[in-house]
Amino acid sequence: MSAPQGPILLTARWVVGHENGRHCLYENGEVVFEGDRIVYVGHRYPGQVAQRRDYGRALIGPGFVDLDALSDLDTTILGFDNSPAWKKGRIWPETYMKQGPYEMYTAAELAFQKRYAFAQLIRNGITTALPIASLFYRVWGETRDEFLSAANAAGELGLRVYLGPAYRSGHTYVDAGGKIRCHYDEARGMAGLADALAFCDEIEGRHNGRVRAMLSPDRIETCTPALLRASAAAARERNMPIRLHCCQSRLEYDLVLEQHGMSPPEWLQSLDFLSERALLPHGTYVSGSRHIDRPGRDLEIIRDAGASIVHCPLVSGRHGATLESFARYRKLGVNIGMGTDTWPPDMVLNMQVGMMLCRVADGSTEAVRSEDYYDAATVGGADALGRPDLGRLAVGAKADIVVFDFSHDRNGQLIDPIQTLMVSGSGRDVSQVVIDGRFVMVDGRIPGFDARLAQEQAQTQFDGLVARYPDRTWGHPPAEQIFSSSYPRPARSPS
């Protein structure tokens, strides 16, 4: 996939530019890029161009930055109507742990799921992704080989990624009596960090710099103090992002408080973990929220360290939680980026759900506006990565560009383009995607990716995983007892 030669001019009914530190809207605007960089945004480009592409009734904007990007055949959706999690295979039973966990996907299946997921991200206008996948069906952590294949898939598809295999020093499990307990293996955690660092050194800067390195300790409750300290020191030494799922459940918050006598942010602060490199999904369970009645300065600790909250409203809302609130976090000065985390990997849907949840939490339609969430999905994510060349269409920025097609009738009556996107838009409206100056999707199609065949393979692979769920579910009930049916399913009568 080679970059076009010479300046390329794109025009549409609306163009999201970036001036004086914030986005702006050009009606009937133009954006011009050459090579991998934006060279002009505005009206009536004065220079000569090699190509001109007019997208008509459309919105041209910067690509979305997904800090917790779904890179899996998402098993979280299996918990949508099947609770509690500890009874439904979301936490290992002690019996499964003792008999020896096994990989529920083959190496080829792991490679396929990354390529499939990366293509779905592109199709939804996500141009920079920090992948996240479940460890529930893994032996322990992610591996070098599978992430080398992920780097190759990203390179082939043209996606900009930050990669680092997830590692951990422990996990929760359910004992025979139904009590949730913790198991830790310090040596295994440190070995995982060493492997992750070797991988990071190996892949940093591949594919013309589109593949970068990051560290991914799994969850705060699965990490020991030594592992978190060592991980933060390594991220500081290499100046690379480090992501840690934090403040995402009452179980996690209470567990950290019980083990260390501090809230998760307080504990991370004591370990010198927090910095401007730290990315923290999901940040919903913090002091001062309805979830946590303990007084404290959790948000102020995160803000003062320069760390970023990764807001994933769709998956949080499905589990009955939300930031309280997005508006309050922003007012406090906490940087917020966005993540998809769950299926569908639709950033527009996440922004829409987030806006509604914020207005409900604050009891006011004035709590948040459309541009606040659009900012979080673009410049908020870019700033969290220390990348002023991403998340905005400005001269000198990377040519990561997304076109939303508004020419059909499914969006209803068009108002302001960003407001229309939040009211009735969808990731399915994305028609063209440019990453690093390369057209990676044209008219809804990604070269070399057969969406129909990939979907069939994904469903077959997913069905196989579901069939093995009883192995890692407390009490080992059959799959039909783990996963409920919405309505009774009468047996077919004999013919």
N, C-alpha and C positions, 0 to 999 in steps of 0.2 A: 504494500500500500504506500504509494509515493505521494508526496505533497505536490499540489499543482504548481506550475511555473508562472511567475509574474503575479502582479496584484490581482486579487479577486474581490469584486464588489458585490455585496449582498444588500438587497433593499426590501422593505416591507412596509405595511401600513404603520407599524410601530417598531422602534428600535430602542432597547434599553442601553443608554450610554452611561458614562460615569464621569462626573465633573465635580471638582471642589470637595472630594471626599465622600460623595454619595451618588446613588443612581439618579439618572434623569431620563425623560422620555422624549424621543424625537419622533414627531409625526412624519410619516413618509420619509423616514430616515435611511441612512446608508452606513454600513460598516465595511471597511476594506482591510483585508489582511494579505500579507505577503510572507511566504515561508511559514514560520510558526508564530508570528507576531501580528498584533493589531497595529495598523499604520494610520487609520483614520476612522472617526465616528462622528456623524453629523449630517449635514445637508450638502449636496452638490460638490462631491469630491472633485478637486480641480485637476487631478492627474489622469494619466492614461491607465487603463486596466486591461488585463489579459482576458478576463471573463467578467460577465455581469449576470447575476441571477436575481430575478425579481420574484418574490414569494407572495406578492399580493396581500390579501387580507390575512395577515399573519403577524406574529410577535417574534422578533429576533432578540435574544437575550444571552447573557453569559450561561455557561454550563453550570449545573448544580454541583456542589461539593458535598458528598455523602460521607460523613465521618464514622458511620456505623453501618456500612453497606451490606445488605443481604447478599451472601455469596454461597448460599446453601439451598437445598430443597427443604424449605422451612418447616421444621417440626413444631415450632411454636403454635402454628395454626391448629394442631391436633388438640391443644388445650383450650380452644375457643369455647366449647360447650362441655368440656370434660375436666372437672375439678373434684377434689383438690389435687394440686400438682404432684404431691408426694405419693398419692395413690394411683396416679395415671402415667407413671413412667418418666416423670420429669426429674426425679431424684432416684439414684440407684438404690435398690434394696441391698441389705447386708449379704443376703444369699448370693446375689449376682456378683458382688464385689469379691466375696471369698472364693467363688468358683473360678474367677478369673475373667475380667471383661475382655471382650474381643471386638475387633473392627467389624462393624456392620456394613461397611462399604468396601469394595475392592479398590485397589489403586486406580484402576481405570474409571471406576464410578466416581471417585473423589475428583479426578481430573475433569470428568464430564460435568460435574455439578458446578465447578468454578467457571468453566467456559459458558455453560448455559446461563448462570447467574450474571456473569459479566455482560453478556449480550442483553439481558433484560434490563440491566442498569442503563446501558447506552440507549435502549429503546425508550426509556423514561426520561431522557435528557440529563442523566448524571454523567459528568465527564471526568470527575475526580472521585475515586472511591477508596475507602479504607475497609477492606472486607471483614466480615464477621460471620462465623459459622458455629454451630452447636458442637460442644464436646460430649454431649450426653451419649452419643452412639460411638464414641471413640474409646480406644484402650486407655488413653491418658491425655496426651496433647496432640498438636498438629506436627507435621514432619517436614523436613527439608525437601524431600522428593516431591511431595504434593504441592509445595509452594513454588518449587522450580517449574512445575507444570502450570501453576497459576500465573507465574511471570510470563511464561511463553504464551499462554492464552490471552493475557492482557496485551502483550506485544502484537500478537496476530490480529486481535480485534481493534486495537488502537486505543484502548481505555487507559487513562492515567490512573495509576494505583500507587498506594503505599502498602507494602507487604511485610508481614512478620508472623511466623507461626505462633499460635497461642500456646502458652505453657502455664503450668500451675504446680503448686507443691501440696495440694490437697483437694478434697471434695467433700460434700455432704453425702450422707447416706441415711437410709431408714432402717432401724433395727427391727427385730422380730416383733416388738411390742408397738411399733408404729411411731417411735420417737426419732426425731432427726438428730443425727450426731455428725461429728467431723472426723475425718481421717487425714493425716498429714504424712508426707514423705519428703523431708527437706532435701535429701540428696537428689531425688528425682526432679524436684523443682529447679535446683541449681544447674543440673545437667540440661534441663530444658532451656534455661536462659543461655547457657553456653552454646547450645545448638542454634538458638535463634540469632545470637550475635554473629556466629559464623555464617549463617544464611544471609544476614543483613549485609555483611561485608562482601559477600559473593555477588549480590544482585544490585547493589546500589548504583543507580544511574543507567541501568540497561535501557535499551530501546529509546535511544536519543533522550534519556533523562525522564521518560514517562514512568518508569518503574523505579520507585524509591523505597527506602527501608523504614520500618517502624518497629517498635516493641509492643507486644500484646500479652502482658500478663492477664490471665483470664478474668477472674472476678476478685474483688477485694477479700471476700471470705474464703477463697481458695488459696490465698497466698500467705506465707509467713513473713515476719518482719525482715528477716535476712534477705529473702527473695525480693521484697519491695525496695529495700535500700539498694541492693545491688543493681536492680533494674533501673532505678532512677539515676544512679551514678553512671551507668552505661549510656543512658539516653542523654545525660548531660555531657558526657565526654564526646559523644558522636553528634550532638546537637540534632537529635531526631525525635519525632513524636513518640509518645508513649501513652497507650490507651488502657484504661482500667475501668471495668464496669463497677459502678459505685453508687450507693444510695438508691438502689433500684427496688428494694423490697423491705418489708418489716422484718422478715426473717434475717436478712443480711445485717440490717442496722442493729437489731437486738443481739445478734451473735458477736459482732465486733465489740459492742458495748460490754457484753458479758466477758469476753476473752481479754480485752485490753483496757476496760474502764474508760473508754473514750468513744465518741461518735466516729463514724468512718472518716469525715474530713479532719477531725482533731487528730486521729491516729495517723493519717497520711501526713499531716503537718509535722507531727513528732518524728516521723521517719525521713523528713526532708524529701518527700516524694513529689510534692506539689510544685509546679513551676509553669512557665508559659508553654512548655512542651506537653503538659498533661491534658489529656482528653478524657472526660468523665461521663460516659453514658450511665445512668439516665437522669440522675440528680433529682428524683421525685420525692424521696424520703429524707427530709432534712428538718432540722429544728425550726420551729415556727410554722410548720405546716399541720394540717389536720391529721396527717399520718403519724406525726411524732410530737408527743406532748412534752418532750424534754426541752428545757430552755438551752440556748446555745447560739453560736455564731457560725454555723456551718457554711452558709452562703458567703459571709464576709471572709471566711478563711479561704474559700475557693477563689473569690474575687481578688483578694490581696496578693495571692500567689501568682495571679495571672493565668490560672488554669481556665479551661473552657468546659462548660456543660454541653453534652451532646444530647439534644432533645429529640426523642423518638415518640411523638405523640400517638401514633397509631397503635403500636404495641403496648404502650402504657395505658391508653384508653381501653383497650381490650381487656386489660387486667384490672380495670377499675381505679386507675391512678392517673394523675397528671401533675405537671408543675403547678405549684400554687404561689405565684402564677408566673407564666412567661413574662407578663408585664412587670411584675414585682422584681423578678430576677434582672431584667433589663434596667429597671430604674435604679437598682442597687449597683449597677455597673458590671455585672457578670457577663462575660462574653458567651454567647450561645450560638452553636452551630447545630446542624440538623443531621439526622440519620434515619434510614429506612428500617433497618433491623429485621422486619418481618415481611411476609408476602401480603400484598404486592409491593414491589420496590418502587413505589410511585411517590416521588417527592411532593408532587402537587397535592395528592390525597393527604399526605402527612401535614402539609401546611394548612389545608382546609380543616382537618380534624383538630389540629393545634389551635387554630383561631377560635373554633367553637368551644373547645374545652377551656381556653383562657377566659372567654367572655362568660361562660357559665361559672367558672371558679370565682371571678371577680364580680359577677352579677351586673355587668355593664357592657353594652355594645361599644363603649368608648375605650375599653381597656386596651385593645390592640387593633391595628389596622393591617390591611393586606401587605403593604410594603414592609412592615416590621418582620413578617415571616419570610418574605422574599429576600430581605437582607440576610436573615439568618441562614438561608439555604445557599447563599452565594458568598457575600463578603464575610459573613460570620464564620463560615467554614474555612475560607481562605485565610482569614486572620488567625484562626486557631492553629493553622499549619505554618504560620509565618510566611505566607505566600502572597504578597501584594500583586503578583502577576496573575493570580487566578481570581475567579468569582466576579469579574467585572470586564466590561468592554471599554478599554481605554488604550490610548496609544502606548505601545511597549508591553502591554499585557499579552499573555499567551492567547493564541487564537483558538479558544475553547468556546464554541458557539452553538446555540440550540435554537431551532425554529419551531414555534407552535403554530399549527395550521388552524386558523379560525374561519376557514372558507365554508365549512359545513354548517348545518342548522342545529347541531346538538348542543351548542353553547347558548342558544337562545339569543336574546337581544344583547348586543355588545355595548359595554360601558367603557370605563377606563380599562386598558388591557390587563393590568395586574389584578384589578378587582374582578374582572371577568374570569381570569384564571382561578381565583379563589372561590368564586361563586359556582362556576359550572365547568371549569377546565379539568383536564385529566392528563396523566402521562401519555395516554393514548393519542393525544393531540400532537405529540412530537413527530415531526415529519423529516427533519434533517438534523444531523449532528456533525459538527466539526470539532476535532480534538487535535491540538498541536498543529493546526493548519491543514489537517487531512480530513476529507469527507469520509467519516466512518459509517454513516448511515445516510442514505439518499432515498427519498420518497418512502420512508418507513422500512427500508430493507438494508440489512447489514451484509456486505459481501462475504460469502463463504459460510453463512449461518442460515440453515434451513429451519425456520421457527416451528413449522408443523412437525417435522421429524424429531426435532429436539424435544418438543413437548411430549410426544409419545414416549420417548426414551425416559424422560424425567418422570412421567407417571408410573411407568413400569418399575423404575428404580425406587420410587417413593413407596409404591405398594409392597415391594419386597421388604423395605425397612419397617413398615407398619406391621407386617406379618411376624417380625421378630421382636416386636415390642414386649410380649409377655415375658421374655427372658430377663428384661431389666425393669420389670414392674413389680412393686411390692405385692407379695402373695401369688404372683405369676398367674393371674386370671387369663382366660382367653381374650383375644383381641376384641371380640364383640362386646365384652363386658368393660373393657378399658374405654372404648370409643362408642359413645351412645349414638343412636339414630334419632333424627329429628322427629320422625313419625314411625309407627309400626310398619314392618315390611312383611306383608302376607306372603306365605309360601306359594310358589307357582303350582297350580293344579296340574295333575298328570294329564297328558294329552290323550 
